[in-house]
């Protein structure tokens, strides 16, 4: 297999670029609610993504990686030609990365799961025929069907379930906290409960056969729930002493904002003397922040003013208190996203590496422990970099244009979508985080006006739906063309070379 080392190297580069595209599109979508509500700055979002995207990928990403790597293409069709599968997966990575960057440029939040699965289907049909695609396979776990059918079914179920869970969380929050007269104090009474639930959720799915990386994958469901509940309870208890300080910080911040507003109207300092040299990284971050801050303000004024004005308003200090909760749920969301979508970026590359390591033998169980964490970590780094460079495009679309998002709404959206994503990741279902996030956002927005759903910007919603449809076709078609060009292109007859594998069709 040494002749195909170039596929391993090139595939690694393509996988990293693909993960950057996921960061720009899907992670931008995942953090849109946090940044759009003002709970997180761009800088803090990148820091959280860098840490927890990688953590989710390393601790839980292997489950979905196996589905992407083995659950779509039938390995038996490639037993005699493993190099074709390697080359096909390389083409999948190229197509996925290119489409995600183009979609981000068009401000179209597409599904990376659609992209990767569509690419694998297109590659498999060209190299082995439609019979080599695992269209359906019985499963003993939800949704009780595997292969492409199970994945497609999850695309419809995930936004519905996310919408239900998120809207239910927001409904309870609105009923018990936001609409109460003393909502500010009540928000801090419920703060430890929500934090405990978030910690419990993440800890449970890390441990329950998801925590192979920390040696906890053999613990039963009951044991996992017991440990996770204990972790949530301990965290809640540790937070309680800090609540008075957090309340004081919110009060001080509001008083400071009033003072600064008055000072700005009295004095306009000369900032020319304060200009100093900045490095390239600072310029990059500054440019992104300017794009986001300016565009978000203009969008609120010009494009979706009616939607934002018609949304129910709650106490500003109470909304401010929910920013702390949203940071916790953003961490939960980032972790679950790393578990699910990093797999989309490195699943095809994992297939390339496993084939090369086993000298072309397509085994059902491949020991990749020595390389798995390196590959998953590479995907996590690429995702964080993509968010930093180009994520603001999708942040604008979902965080501002789709509906009105405040910290309390963003908290409900993130916790609900993260719940569905983590469950799907543990079950080995490569859910679309775009579907979950958009479904959760629309579910919360629908509560503004249940009858007419006037809280939703349907122009953006239909644009998202259209992107979901064409993504499968675009990436599948592009991958098919790349694979066909590589394996069926005419090749000069060279007698003195022992040519096998790719570009071999016309060689005598």
Buried (B, 14 or more C-beta within 10 A) or exposed (E): BEEBEEBBEBBBBBBBBBBBBBBBBBBBBBBBBBBBBBBBBBEBBBEBBBBBBBBBBBBBBBBBBBBBBBBBBBBEBBEEBBBBBBBBBBBBBBBBBBBBBBBBEEBBBBBBBBBBBBBBBBBBBBBBEEEBBBBEEEBEEBBEBBBBBBBBBBBEBBBEBBBBBBBBBBBEBBEBBBEBEEBBBBBBEBBBEBBBBBBBBBBBBBBBBBBBBEEBBEBEEEEBBBBBBEBBBEBBEEBEEEBEEBBEBBEEEEEEEEEEEEEEEEEEEEEEEEEEEEEEEEEEBEEBBEBBBEBBEEBBEEBBEEBBEEBBEBBEBBBBBBBBBBBBBBBBBBBBBBBBBBBBBBBBBBBBBBBBBBEBEBEEEBEBEEEBBEBBBBBBBBBBBBBBBBBBBBBBBBBBBBBBBBBBBBBBBBBBBBBBBBBBBBBBBBBBBBBBBBBBBBBBBBBBBEEEBBBBBEEBBEBBEEBBEBBBEBBBBBBBBBBBEBBBEEEEEEEEEEEEBBBBEEBE
